[in-house]
Amino acid sequence: GARQQLRASDFDEVTKDVLTIATSVYRCLIITETPFPDSLIVETKLAKHAWREASDMAGLTMQLTPSLVKMMTRRTSHVRGELKTKMRGLMASFFGFHASRSIVAIKANRDLAESLKEGASFVFKDWEMKSGIYKSDLIQSGINDMWFANRVDEGIVYARYFDPLPVKMLALVLTVMECCIDEWLTGVREDIKFTSVTYSPVYLVHLESLQRFEERTAAYKLLAKIRDNLLDVARLVFSVDHVHH
């Protein structure tokens, strides 16, 4: 007969509870360890790891079946897409792109997108002067919105995966920012899918740049300080927003 698409509702209650935890853990592992897994083997390994963690947290030993693995690995592109949607919402106003059909606006958008891409100036706090590398406020806003906005967000619930803030996660955030800028390259925003095929190579470039920067400034531990600061501010913003009056 026809292959049935599996849903969480097809599993019993206990399995569902463990699957919910495992899926969150899986999402954390993807963004902090391998944002662009290059094979199903890698994804399956992460799914097994996530399932073990979730079973331990629930105090249960449960069989991991191929269909449960599939429920988790389906999330790989979801979590990247979610970050992209959040980042897109923040980005236009942050850099000053304007959704307009006027010739002037279209040219301004195009020029802005090109200059932000040039030498990856969008990673700087001041992208015109190219100062404050990896200190763009947009990086902070993206991290806050995606992982630290609510009590149930992964940065709060699964804090251990975010402390210290992983370099790979930072590289993923930069890659998403670049994809959002790419959407404006024609001057009119186009929807560009955040696919592994297109953006995995871009991610590797950002990761290498971050690692080079870390090596060059090792004496001052600059990247570690930047990452610590991103995490501290994200947690601070969360605690200020959730203080009980």
Number of C-alpha atoms within 10 A of each C-alpha: 3 4 5 6 7 12 10 14 9 10 14 9 11 12 18 15 15 22 24 17 19 26 23 20 24 27 25 25 21 25 23 19 16 17 22 22 17 11 8 10 10 14 23 17 12 24 26 18 15 25 27 20 17 24 20 13 12 14 10 13 11 15 11 15 9 9 13 22 21 14 17 24 21 12 16 20 16 12 18 21 16 12 20 24 14 16 23 18 12 17 17 17 10 10 16 11 21 17 14 13 11 12 10 11 16 21 16 16 26 22 16 19 23 19 15 20 16 10 10 16 20 26 24 20 18 15 17 11 9 14 14 12 17 21 18 18 14 22 20 18 19 24 22 22 17 19 23 25 21 17 13 11 16 20 25 18 15 16 16 12 18 19 13 13 21 17 19 22 21 23 24 26 24 24 23 25 22 22 22 26 25 20 18 24 19 15 26 19 20 12 11 13 13 19 13 16 9 12 18 17 13 18 23 16 14 22 20 13 13 18 16 12 16 17 14 13 13 12 8 11 13 15 20 17 11 15 19 16 15 22 22 14 16 22 19 14 14 20 15 9 11 12 7 6 3
